[in-house]
Structure formats: structure tokens, C-alpha cells
Amino acid sequence: MDDTGKSDRRAAGEQVVREMFGEEFLQKNLAAAADGDGPGADTARLALEQCFGEIWARPGLDRRSRSLVTLGVLMAQGHQWEIRNHVLGGLGNGLTAQEILEAVIQTIPYVGLPAAGQAMSTAARALQE
């Protein structure tokens, strides 16, 4: 892909992150992406361009739906830090605290009570922030 496509994805990704997580979160990611050869630079660039600029910016689902799907997957995988981030992002996408907690409850029969219990604790802490 040419640089124009990459910069379009980057701009779209920045906009999605700004709207979901806020300007401060975006600036931290931009700083990490600009770190050249730093350990988080490639990850931050991929997240901005591919995850948020391409996948989250697609028209097929609204962001509320994408947030619910993402939370379910993260709960199933037990990625507590990302659950925290996406609880906050879900709020930015218009989910209510009650909808987020219901999403955790929905996962219980599929991911198991221990995993859902950890996710509930993480979500509850994030909602208190």
C-alpha cells in the first residue's frame, strides 16, 4: 500500500482512538508510535493504523456493537488490562455501565465463572475511574 493509504488509515485510527478514549490516551499512543525503534513503537503504529484505522473504522458495525464484541473476546482471553481499556472505550462509544456489566454476565456460561469474575472486577474498577 502506498503512503497515502497508510496516512489515511493513521488519521482514521487517531480519530477513532480520540473519540473512544480521549485526547490524553491518543497522545500517549502517538508518543509511543513516534519512539522510532522503541519496543512499543511498532505495536502502537499497528494499533493506530490497522486495529483502529482499518477495523474499528469499518462501516459494517456501529462502535457500540464493536465494543461489546471486543469486550467479550477480551474476557474470554483474560486480558484484564485491555478489558479495562475497552470498558472505558465502550463508555466513549455510548455503552452504559449496566450494558457493560450485562456483557460480562453474558460471558459466564461461555468463558467460565473464574474468567468472568476477573472480568467483572476489572470492569467494576474501570467504571469507578
PyRosetta script that sets phi, psi and omega in degrees:
from pyrosetta import init, pose_from_sequence

init()
pose = pose_from_sequence("MDDTGKSDRRAAGEQVVREMFGEEFLQKNLAAAADGDGPGADTARLALEQCFGEIWARPGLDRRSRSLVTLGVLMAQGHQWEIRNHVLGGLGNGLTAQEILEAVIQTIPYVGLPAAGQAMSTAARALQE")
pose.set_psi(1, 143.7)
pose.set_omega(1, -179.8)
pose.set_phi(2, -76.3)
pose.set_psi(2, 170.4)
pose.set_omega(2, -177.5)
pose.set_phi(3, -64.0)
pose.set_psi(3, -27.9)
pose.set_omega(3, 179.1)
pose.set_phi(4, -64.2)
pose.set_psi(4, -45.8)
pose.set_omega(4, 177.9)
pose.set_phi(5, -61.9)
pose.set_psi(5, -40.6)
pose.set_omega(5, 178.4)
pose.set_phi(6, -64.9)
pose.set_psi(6, -43.0)
pose.set_omega(6, -179.2)
pose.set_phi(7, -69.4)
pose.set_psi(7, -33.2)
pose.set_omega(7, 175.2)
pose.set_phi(8, -63.9)
pose.set_psi(8, -44.9)
pose.set_omega(8, 177.7)
pose.set_phi(9, -63.3)
pose.set_psi(9, -40.6)
pose.set_omega(9, -179.7)
pose.set_phi(10, -62.6)
pose.set_psi(10, -46.9)
pose.set_omega(10, 179.8)
pose.set_phi(11, -62.8)
pose.set_psi(11, -42.2)
pose.set_omega(11, 178.3)
pose.set_phi(12, -64.0)
pose.set_psi(12, -42.4)
pose.set_omega(12, 179.0)
pose.set_phi(13, -62.5)
pose.set_psi(13, -42.3)
pose.set_omega(13, 178.0)
pose.set_phi(14, -61.5)
pose.set_psi(14, -40.8)
pose.set_omega(14, -179.9)
pose.set_phi(15, -65.7)
pose.set_psi(15, -43.8)
pose.set_omega(15, 178.9)
pose.set_phi(16, -61.5)
pose.set_psi(16, -48.4)
pose.set_omega(16, -179.8)
pose.set_phi(17, -61.5)
pose.set_psi(17, -42.8)
pose.set_omega(17, 178.4)
pose.set_phi(18, -58.4)
pose.set_psi(18, -45.6)
pose.set_omega(18, -177.0)
pose.set_phi(19, -71.7)
pose.set_psi(19, -34.5)
pose.set_omega(19, -178.4)
pose.set_phi(20, -79.9)
pose.set_psi(20, -46.1)
pose.set_omega(20, -167.6)
pose.set_phi(21, -114.1)
pose.set_psi(21, -14.6)
pose.set_omega(21, -179.9)
pose.set_phi(22, 99.7)
pose.set_psi(22, 165.7)
pose.set_omega(22, -175.3)
pose.set_phi(23, -65.0)
pose.set_psi(23, -40.1)
pose.set_omega(23, -177.9)
pose.set_phi(24, -62.1)
pose.set_psi(24, -45.3)
pose.set_omega(24, 178.4)
pose.set_phi(25, -61.3)
pose.set_psi(25, -43.7)
pose.set_omega(25, 178.8)
pose.set_phi(26, -60.3)
pose.set_psi(26, -45.8)
pose.set_omega(26, -177.8)
pose.set_phi(27, -62.8)
pose.set_psi(27, -36.0)
pose.set_omega(27, 175.8)
pose.set_phi(28, -63.1)
pose.set_psi(28, -41.8)
pose.set_omega(28, 179.3)
pose.set_phi(29, -69.0)
pose.set_psi(29, -38.2)
pose.set_omega(29, 177.1)
pose.set_phi(30, -64.5)
pose.set_psi(30, -39.0)
pose.set_omega(30, 178.1)
pose.set_phi(31, -64.6)
pose.set_psi(31, -41.7)
pose.set_omega(31, 178.6)
pose.set_phi(32, -65.1)
pose.set_psi(32, -40.9)
pose.set_omega(32, -179.6)
pose.set_phi(33, -67.0)
pose.set_psi(33, -30.6)
pose.set_omega(33, -178.4)
pose.set_phi(34, -83.6)
pose.set_psi(34, -2.2)
pose.set_omega(34, -176.0)
pose.set_phi(35, -71.9)
pose.set_psi(35, 12.6)
pose.set_omega(35, 176.0)
pose.set_phi(36, 60.0)
pose.set_psi(36, -101.4)
pose.set_omega(36, -176.5)
pose.set_phi(37, -99.3)
pose.set_psi(37, 9.3)
pose.set_omega(37, -179.9)
pose.set_phi(38, -62.5)
pose.set_psi(38, 160.3)
pose.set_omega(38, -174.1)
pose.set_phi(39, -62.4)
pose.set_psi(39, -28.7)
pose.set_omega(39, -178.6)
pose.set_phi(40, -97.0)
pose.set_psi(40, -2.5)
pose.set_omega(40, -173.4)
pose.set_phi(41, -62.0)
pose.set_psi(41, -50.7)
pose.set_omega(41, -178.9)
pose.set_phi(42, -64.6)
pose.set_psi(42, -41.2)
pose.set_omega(42, 179.4)
pose.set_phi(43, -62.4)
pose.set_psi(43, -45.2)
pose.set_omega(43, 180.0)
pose.set_phi(44, -63.2)
pose.set_psi(44, -42.4)
pose.set_omega(44, 178.7)
pose.set_phi(45, -64.2)
pose.set_psi(45, -43.7)
pose.set_omega(45, 179.0)
pose.set_phi(46, -63.1)
pose.set_psi(46, -41.6)
pose.set_omega(46, 179.2)
pose.set_phi(47, -61.9)
pose.set_psi(47, -46.6)
pose.set_omega(47, -179.1)
pose.set_phi(48, -64.5)
pose.set_psi(48, -47.3)
pose.set_omega(48, -173.2)
pose.set_phi(49, -80.8)
pose.set_psi(49, -47.0)
pose.set_omega(49, -173.7)
pose.set_phi(50, -91.5)
pose.set_psi(50, -53.1)
pose.set_omega(50, -176.3)
pose.set_phi(51, -64.6)
pose.set_psi(51, -56.1)
pose.set_omega(51, -175.7)
pose.set_phi(52, -88.6)
pose.set_psi(52, -38.7)
pose.set_omega(52, -177.2)
pose.set_phi(53, -75.5)
pose.set_psi(53, -26.2)
pose.set_omega(53, -179.3)
pose.set_phi(54, -109.2)
pose.set_psi(54, -56.1)
pose.set_omega(54, -174.4)
pose.set_phi(55, -74.1)
pose.set_psi(55, -54.7)
pose.set_omega(55, -178.0)
pose.set_phi(56, -66.4)
pose.set_psi(56, -23.5)
pose.set_omega(56, -178.3)
pose.set_phi(57, -88.1)
pose.set_psi(57, -2.4)
pose.set_omega(57, 179.9)
pose.set_phi(58, -65.3)
pose.set_psi(58, 150.8)
pose.set_omega(58, -177.5)
pose.set_phi(59, -83.6)
pose.set_psi(59, -8.8)
pose.set_omega(59, -170.4)
pose.set_phi(60, -67.9)
pose.set_psi(60, -27.4)
pose.set_omega(60, 176.9)
pose.set_phi(61, -132.8)
pose.set_psi(61, 149.6)
pose.set_omega(61, 173.4)
pose.set_phi(62, -77.6)
pose.set_psi(62, 165.9)
pose.set_omega(62, -175.1)
pose.set_phi(63, -68.8)
pose.set_psi(63, -30.3)
pose.set_omega(63, 175.3)
pose.set_phi(64, -59.5)
pose.set_psi(64, -46.8)
pose.set_omega(64, 179.4)
pose.set_phi(65, -63.7)
pose.set_psi(65, -43.4)
pose.set_omega(65, 178.4)
pose.set_phi(66, -60.9)
pose.set_psi(66, -38.5)
pose.set_omega(66, 178.0)
pose.set_phi(67, -63.3)
pose.set_psi(67, -44.0)
pose.set_omega(67, 179.4)
pose.set_phi(68, -63.3)
pose.set_psi(68, -44.2)
pose.set_omega(68, 178.3)
pose.set_phi(69, -61.2)
pose.set_psi(69, -46.9)
pose.set_omega(69, -178.1)
pose.set_phi(70, -61.8)
pose.set_psi(70, -44.5)
pose.set_omega(70, 178.1)
pose.set_phi(71, -60.2)
pose.set_psi(71, -42.5)
pose.set_omega(71, 178.8)
pose.set_phi(72, -60.6)
pose.set_psi(72, -44.2)
pose.set_omega(72, -179.9)
pose.set_phi(73, -65.9)
pose.set_psi(73, -44.9)
pose.set_omega(73, -179.6)
pose.set_phi(74, -63.9)
pose.set_psi(74, -36.8)
pose.set_omega(74, 177.0)
pose.set_phi(75, -64.8)
pose.set_psi(75, -42.6)
pose.set_omega(75, -180.0)
pose.set_phi(76, -63.3)
pose.set_psi(76, -33.5)
pose.set_omega(76, -178.7)
pose.set_phi(77, -90.3)
pose.set_psi(77, -9.9)
pose.set_omega(77, 177.3)
pose.set_phi(78, 73.8)
pose.set_psi(78, 27.9)
pose.set_omega(78, -179.5)
pose.set_phi(79, -87.5)
pose.set_psi(79, 83.5)
pose.set_omega(79, -171.8)
pose.set_phi(80, -60.1)
pose.set_psi(80, -43.0)
pose.set_omega(80, -178.6)
pose.set_phi(81, -61.9)
pose.set_psi(81, -42.2)
pose.set_omega(81, 179.7)
pose.set_phi(82, -72.6)
pose.set_psi(82, -30.9)
pose.set_omega(82, 173.7)
pose.set_phi(83, -59.3)
pose.set_psi(83, -47.2)
pose.set_omega(83, 178.4)
pose.set_phi(84, -55.7)
pose.set_psi(84, -50.8)
pose.set_omega(84, -179.0)
pose.set_phi(85, -59.6)
pose.set_psi(85, -42.5)
pose.set_omega(85, -175.1)
pose.set_phi(86, -81.7)
pose.set_psi(86, -16.7)
pose.set_omega(86, 166.7)
pose.set_phi(87, -65.1)
pose.set_psi(87, -47.1)
pose.set_omega(87, 178.5)
pose.set_phi(88, -64.7)
pose.set_psi(88, -41.7)
pose.set_omega(88, 176.5)
pose.set_phi(89, -64.2)
pose.set_psi(89, -37.5)
pose.set_omega(89, 177.5)
pose.set_phi(90, -62.4)
pose.set_psi(90, -39.5)
pose.set_omega(90, 175.2)
pose.set_phi(91, -61.7)
pose.set_psi(91, -41.6)
pose.set_omega(91, 177.2)
pose.set_phi(92, -64.0)
pose.set_psi(92, -25.4)
pose.set_omega(92, 179.1)
pose.set_phi(93, -91.8)
pose.set_psi(93, 6.7)
pose.set_omega(93, 174.5)
pose.set_phi(94, 98.4)
pose.set_psi(94, 2.0)
pose.set_omega(94, 175.2)
pose.set_phi(95, -71.2)
pose.set_psi(95, 148.8)
pose.set_omega(95, 174.4)
pose.set_phi(96, -93.0)
pose.set_psi(96, 162.6)
pose.set_omega(96, 176.1)
pose.set_phi(97, -57.8)
pose.set_psi(97, -40.8)
pose.set_omega(97, -179.7)
pose.set_phi(98, -63.7)
pose.set_psi(98, -41.3)
pose.set_omega(98, 178.3)
pose.set_phi(99, -63.9)
pose.set_psi(99, -38.9)
pose.set_omega(99, 178.6)
pose.set_phi(100, -65.0)
pose.set_psi(100, -45.4)
pose.set_omega(100, 178.6)
pose.set_phi(101, -64.7)
pose.set_psi(101, -37.1)
pose.set_omega(101, 176.0)
pose.set_phi(102, -65.4)
pose.set_psi(102, -35.0)
pose.set_omega(102, 176.7)
pose.set_phi(103, -62.9)
pose.set_psi(103, -40.3)
pose.set_omega(103, 177.1)
pose.set_phi(104, -63.2)
pose.set_psi(104, -46.9)
pose.set_omega(104, 179.9)
pose.set_phi(105, -59.5)
pose.set_psi(105, -38.8)
pose.set_omega(105, 179.5)
pose.set_phi(106, -59.6)
pose.set_psi(106, -29.0)
pose.set_omega(106, -177.6)
pose.set_phi(107, -79.4)
pose.set_psi(107, -16.1)
pose.set_omega(107, -172.9)
pose.set_phi(108, -50.4)
pose.set_psi(108, -51.8)
pose.set_omega(108, -177.3)
pose.set_phi(109, -70.3)
pose.set_psi(109, -13.9)
pose.set_omega(109, -174.8)
pose.set_phi(110, -101.9)
pose.set_psi(110, -34.9)
pose.set_omega(110, -178.5)
pose.set_phi(111, -106.8)
pose.set_psi(111, -13.8)
pose.set_omega(111, -179.1)
pose.set_phi(112, 97.6)
pose.set_psi(112, 154.4)
pose.set_omega(112, -176.6)
pose.set_phi(113, -64.5)
pose.set_psi(113, -42.3)
pose.set_omega(113, 179.2)
pose.set_phi(114, -60.3)
pose.set_psi(114, -46.1)
pose.set_omega(114, -179.7)
pose.set_phi(115, -65.3)
pose.set_psi(115, -42.9)
pose.set_omega(115, 179.1)
pose.set_phi(116, -67.3)
pose.set_psi(116, -35.1)
pose.set_omega(116, 177.6)
pose.set_phi(117, -64.1)
pose.set_psi(117, -42.6)
pose.set_omega(117, 175.9)
pose.set_phi(118, -63.2)
pose.set_psi(118, -43.4)
pose.set_omega(118, 179.4)
pose.set_phi(119, -61.7)
pose.set_psi(119, -39.7)
pose.set_omega(119, 179.5)
pose.set_phi(120, -63.3)
pose.set_psi(120, -43.4)
pose.set_omega(120, 178.5)
pose.set_phi(121, -61.9)
pose.set_psi(121, -45.3)
pose.set_omega(121, -179.8)
pose.set_phi(122, -63.0)
pose.set_psi(122, -46.8)
pose.set_omega(122, -179.8)
pose.set_phi(123, -62.0)
pose.set_psi(123, -43.3)
pose.set_omega(123, -179.6)
pose.set_phi(124, -62.5)
pose.set_psi(124, -41.4)
pose.set_omega(124, 177.4)
pose.set_phi(125, -63.7)
pose.set_psi(125, -43.1)
pose.set_omega(125, -179.8)
pose.set_phi(126, -63.8)
pose.set_psi(126, -39.5)
pose.set_omega(126, -179.5)
pose.set_phi(127, -67.0)
pose.set_psi(127, -25.0)
pose.set_omega(127, 177.9)
pose.set_phi(128, -78.3)
pose.set_psi(128, -17.1)
pose.set_omega(128, -177.6)
pose.set_phi(129, -66.5)
pose.dump_pdb("model.pdb")
